[in-house]
Amino acid sequence: MTTHRSLVAQTGIFKGLHSGMGLASKGMVIAFVVFTALNVEFANSIYSAVRGWIESALNWYYVSVLLI
């Protein structure tokens, strides 16, 4: 049986972080960058639509975060 301690990096730059979460986050960042680099116009339309949704649906939260 694995313990919590064996899943957390004990040394190095990622000390204290779960190794699986580190790999998943690296993969997500790489996928995001590759997708954006390969499909610039399409990515721009998606990001603009998501930003528009955030501004309309979460207006109060969006404004409060920008003010902080």
N, C-alpha and C positions, 0 to 999 in steps of 0.2 A: 504494500500500500504506500502510495506517495503522500508525503506530508506537504503542508503549505510551504515549509522552509525549502524543500527540494525543488519547488517550482519557481522560486524567486532567486534572481541572480545575486550572488554573494560578493562578487568582485566586479571591477571594471566600471565603465561609464554607465551601464544599466543597473548598477547595484540597487537592490530594493524593488526592482520591477519584475513583473511576471514575464517570462520569456515568450510565452505564446501571445500575449498581448503586444509585446514589442514587435514580433514578426507580423502580426495582423496589421498593426498600424503602419509599419514600413510598406507592406503590400498595398494598403489603401492609398498611401501617398504616391507610390510609384504608379499605380493604376490611374489616379487622378491626373498626374502630370502627363503620362503617356496619352490618355484620352484627350486632354486639352491640346497637346502638341499635334496630334494627328487630325483632330477635327476642330479647328479653331472657331470657325463660324458656327458650327452646330453647338459646340460647348458654350459659346457666347449667348446663343439664343436660350439654351437651357438655364444658364446661370442668371440671365436677365429675367426669365420667367419665375425662377425660384426667388430671386430678390423681390420681384413685384408681389409675389404671394406673401412673403414675409412682411413686406411693408403694409400690405392691406389686412392680412389676418392677424398679425401680431404687432400692430401699429404702436400700441401703448408700451409694449415690452421693447420694441426696436428703438423707440425714442428714448426710453429710460436708459437703455444700454449705451446709446450714443452720448447721452448727457453725463455719464459717469466718467 
